[in-house]
């Protein structure tokens, strides 16, 4: 997966706002969502992101995985994330 090149990103007061230039949709990320987004920007895959965040947060693997997969699915539906070409 990779970030759609039509996405504009701005950080505002600890949160990240994403704007899809193609359709004008906005998407907001909290602090942890921003960390996930930044990991994706660095080319990390879901399993790598999970392992990275497990070292930072006191949570269960399955809980974190479900949350990250859910966020990734939402970003794919909003055309923020696209399949690598």
C-alpha positions in Angstrom: 0.0 0.0 0.0 1.1 3.5 -0.6 -0.3 7.1 -0.1 -2.3 8.5 -3.0 -0.3 11.3 -4.6 -3.4 13.4 -4.6 -3.5 13.7 -0.8 -2.4 16.9 0.9 -1.4 16.5 4.6 -1.4 19.1 7.3 -0.7 18.7 11.0 -2.8 20.9 13.2 -2.6 20.8 17.0 -1.3 17.3 17.2 -3.7 15.8 14.7 -3.3 15.3 11.0 -5.8 16.4 8.4 -5.7 14.8 5.0 -7.4 16.4 2.0 -8.0 14.4 -1.2 -7.6 16.8 -4.0 -9.5 14.6 -6.4 -12.8 14.7 -4.6 -12.4 17.3 -1.8 -12.9 14.7 1.0 -11.2 15.4 4.4 -10.0 12.8 6.8 -8.7 13.5 10.3 -6.2 11.4 12.3 -5.6 11.6 16.0 -2.0 11.2 17.4 -1.8 7.4 17.1 -3.5 7.5 13.7 -0.8 10.0 12.7 1.9 7.6 13.8 0.3 4.9 11.7 0.1 7.2 8.7 3.7 8.2 9.1 4.8 4.6 9.3 2.9 3.9 6.0 4.7 7.0 4.5 8.0 5.3 5.4 7.0 2.2 3.5 6.2 0.0 6.5 3.8 -2.8 6.2 1.0 -3.5 8.7 2.9 -6.1 10.7 5.9 -3.8 11.0 3.7 -1.0 12.2 2.1 -3.2 14.8 5.4 -4.3 16.1 6.7 -0.8 16.2 3.7 0.6 18.2 3.6 -2.4 20.6 7.0 -1.2 21.9 5.4 2.3 22.7 2.0 1.5 24.0 0.7 -0.9 26.7 -1.9 -2.8 24.6 -2.6 -6.3 23.4 -1.3 -7.4 20.0 -4.8 -8.4 18.7 -6.3 -5.1 19.9 -3.7 -3.0 18.2 -3.8 -5.1 15.0 -7.6 -4.7 14.8 -7.4 -1.0 15.3 -4.6 -0.6 12.6 -6.4 -2.8 10.1 -9.6 -0.9 10.7 -7.9 2.5 10.1 -6.1 1.2 7.0 -9.5 -0.1 5.6 -11.1 3.3 6.2 -8.2 5.1 4.5 -8.5 2.7 1.5 -12.2 3.4 1.2 -11.5 7.1 1.2 -8.8 6.6 -1.5 -6.1 7.9 0.8 -4.2 4.6 0.5 -3.8 2.8 -2.8 -2.2 -0.5 -3.9 1.4 -0.2 -4.8 1.8 -0.1 -8.5 
